Amino acid sequence: MVRLKSRYVLFEILYPPAELKDEDFRRMEDVMMGYHRRTANYNDINSRAIIGEIRRVLQYNFGDLGSGKLNSLLHLKYFSNSTSTGIIRCHREDLSLLLITLALVNRIGDTDGIIINTVKVSGTIKKLEQFAIKRNNTFINALRRFQMKAKSLNDLDAQANIYQQELNHIELDDDDNE
């Protein structure tokens, strides 16, 4: 007997801002910080809503054949609202259909304008979890560096303001003006 071979897909839900301004996103770090956020609507975005929306988009775009083909082994193994990250299992032959469907999803529940970004595909859930942990650690370190840069820039601005105020309070002698 042949066993069913499945693939696991690590994905993240991104929330782009309603209006994009070029000056807000000059560096890649700014884009990452602007698009990632915690899922605010816990009632709207959950495992059941994600699978329901994937099935709806699949039925709408690929009809009964695509829906019947992918739904046979489709299962959401993990989803975290705090990181907006999840893992979906599908049949090995239906992987391309799932990736296309994830790219076509643009709303879940009442939340419009989302992007489902496929991060990695693996044959085992263990390797996918290890990759997700490593990726999250890298992301957290980037966030800390970003916050440290912002803090150091704020500190420098505060020091510059203090020096400027001190310079304004110094009275110049007539000899200094010459």
C-alpha positions as CSV (number, residue, x, y, z in Angstrom):
1,M,0.0,0.0,0.0
2,V,1.3,3.5,-0.9
3,R,1.2,6.1,1.7
4,L,-0.1,9.6,1.0
5,K,2.6,12.1,0.6
6,S,1.8,15.6,1.8
7,R,3.5,19.0,1.8
8,Y,3.4,21.6,4.5
9,V,3.2,25.3,3.6
10,L,4.3,28.0,6.0
11,F,2.5,31.3,5.3
12,E,2.0,34.7,6.9
13,I,-0.8,37.2,6.7
14,L,0.4,40.7,5.8
15,Y,-1.6,43.8,6.4
16,P,-0.5,46.6,4.0
17,P,-1.6,50.1,4.9
18,A,-4.5,51.7,3.0
19,E,-2.3,54.4,1.5
20,L,1.3,53.7,0.6
21,K,3.7,56.6,0.7
22,D,7.2,56.3,-0.8
23,E,8.8,58.3,2.0
24,D,7.4,55.9,4.6
25,F,9.0,52.8,3.1
26,R,12.5,53.6,1.8
27,R,14.3,50.6,3.3
28,M,13.3,47.0,3.4
29,E,13.2,47.1,7.2
30,D,10.5,49.8,7.0
31,V,8.4,47.6,4.7
32,M,8.7,44.6,7.0
33,M,7.7,46.7,10.0
34,G,4.8,48.3,8.2
35,Y,3.2,45.2,6.8
36,H,3.6,42.8,9.8
37,R,1.3,43.2,12.7
38,R,-0.7,41.2,15.2
39,T,-4.1,40.0,14.0
40,A,-6.5,42.4,15.7
41,N,-9.8,40.7,14.9
42,Y,-9.5,37.4,16.7
43,N,-13.1,36.6,15.9
44,D,-12.8,37.3,12.2
45,I,-9.4,35.7,11.5
46,N,-9.2,32.2,12.9
47,S,-8.5,28.7,11.6
48,R,-12.1,28.1,10.5
49,A,-12.3,31.4,8.7
50,I,-9.0,30.9,6.9
51,I,-9.9,27.4,5.6
52,G,-13.4,28.7,4.6
53,E,-11.9,31.5,2.6
54,I,-9.4,29.3,0.9
55,R,-12.2,26.9,-0.1
56,R,-14.3,29.8,-1.3
57,V,-11.6,31.2,-3.4
58,L,-10.7,27.8,-4.7
59,Q,-14.3,27.1,-5.7
60,Y,-14.7,30.5,-7.3
61,N,-11.5,30.4,-9.4
62,F,-11.1,26.6,-10.2
63,G,-14.6,25.3,-9.9
64,D,-15.7,21.9,-8.7
65,L,-12.7,20.0,-10.1
66,G,-10.1,22.2,-8.3
67,S,-12.1,22.3,-5.2
68,G,-12.6,18.6,-5.0
69,K,-9.0,17.9,-5.8
70,L,-7.5,20.2,-3.2
71,N,-10.0,19.7,-0.4
72,S,-9.2,16.0,-0.1
73,L,-6.2,16.5,2.2
74,L,-6.3,20.2,2.9
75,H,-5.9,20.9,6.7
76,L,-4.7,23.9,8.6
77,K,-2.3,22.5,11.2
78,Y,-1.4,25.7,13.0
79,F,-2.3,29.4,13.1
80,S,-1.2,32.0,15.5
81,N,-3.0,35.3,15.8
82,S,-0.1,36.9,17.6
83,T,2.4,36.3,14.8
84,S,-0.2,36.0,11.9
85,T,1.7,32.8,10.8
86,G,0.2,29.4,9.9
87,I,1.0,26.0,8.5
88,I,-1.3,24.2,6.0
89,R,-1.0,20.6,4.9
90,C,-2.0,19.5,1.4
91,H,-1.4,16.6,-1.0
92,R,1.9,16.7,-2.8
93,E,0.3,16.8,-6.3
94,D,-2.0,19.7,-5.3
95,L,0.7,22.0,-4.0
96,S,0.7,24.4,-7.0
97,L,-3.0,24.7,-6.8
98,L,-2.8,25.6,-3.1
99,L,0.0,28.2,-3.7
100,I,-2.1,29.9,-6.4
101,T,-5.2,29.9,-4.2
102,L,-3.2,31.5,-1.3
103,A,-2.0,34.2,-3.7
104,L,-5.6,34.9,-4.7
105,V,-7.0,35.3,-1.2
106,N,-7.4,39.0,-0.4
107,R,-9.8,39.0,2.5
108,I,-10.7,36.9,5.4
109,G,-14.0,37.5,7.2
110,D,-14.6,41.2,7.4
111,T,-10.9,42.1,7.0
112,D,-10.2,43.3,3.4
113,G,-6.9,44.1,1.7
114,I,-4.7,41.3,3.2
115,I,-1.9,39.5,1.5
116,I,-1.1,35.8,2.2
117,N,2.6,35.4,1.7
118,T,3.9,31.9,1.2
119,V,7.2,31.7,3.1
120,K,8.4,28.1,2.7
121,V,7.2,24.7,1.5
122,S,8.5,21.5,3.2
123,G,7.8,17.8,3.2
124,T,7.9,17.5,7.0
125,I,6.3,19.7,9.6
126,K,9.4,19.5,11.8
127,K,11.7,21.2,9.3
128,L,9.1,23.8,8.7
129,E,8.8,24.6,12.4
130,Q,12.6,24.8,12.7
131,F,12.7,27.3,9.8
132,A,9.8,29.3,11.3
133,I,11.7,29.6,14.6
134,K,14.9,30.7,12.9
135,R,13.0,33.2,10.7
136,N,11.2,34.6,13.7
137,N,14.4,35.0,15.6
138,T,15.9,36.9,12.7
139,F,12.8,39.1,12.5
140,I,12.9,39.8,16.2
141,N,16.6,40.8,16.0
142,A,15.8,43.1,13.0
143,L,13.0,44.7,15.0
144,R,15.3,45.3,18.0
145,R,17.9,46.9,15.7
146,F,15.2,49.0,14.2
147,Q,14.0,50.1,17.6
148,M,17.6,50.8,18.8
149,K,18.3,53.0,15.8
150,A,15.1,54.9,16.4
151,K,15.9,55.3,20.1
152,S,19.5,56.4,19.4
153,L,18.2,58.9,16.8
154,N,15.6,60.2,19.4
155,D,18.4,60.5,22.0
156,L,20.6,62.4,19.6
157,D,17.8,64.8,18.7
158,A,17.1,65.3,22.5
159,Q,20.8,66.1,23.1
160,A,20.9,68.4,20.2
161,N,17.9,70.3,21.5
162,I,19.4,70.6,25.0
163,Y,22.7,71.9,23.5
164,Q,20.8,74.4,21.4
165,Q,18.8,75.6,24.4
166,E,22.1,76.0,26.4
167,L,23.6,77.9,23.5
168,N,20.6,80.2,23.4
169,H,20.9,81.1,27.1
170,I,24.6,82.0,26.9
171,E,25.1,85.7,26.7
172,L,27.7,86.9,24.4
173,D,30.1,89.6,25.4
174,D,30.8,92.5,23.2
175,D,34.3,91.0,22.5
176,D,32.8,87.8,21.2
177,N,30.6,89.5,18.6
178,E,33.6,91.0,16.9
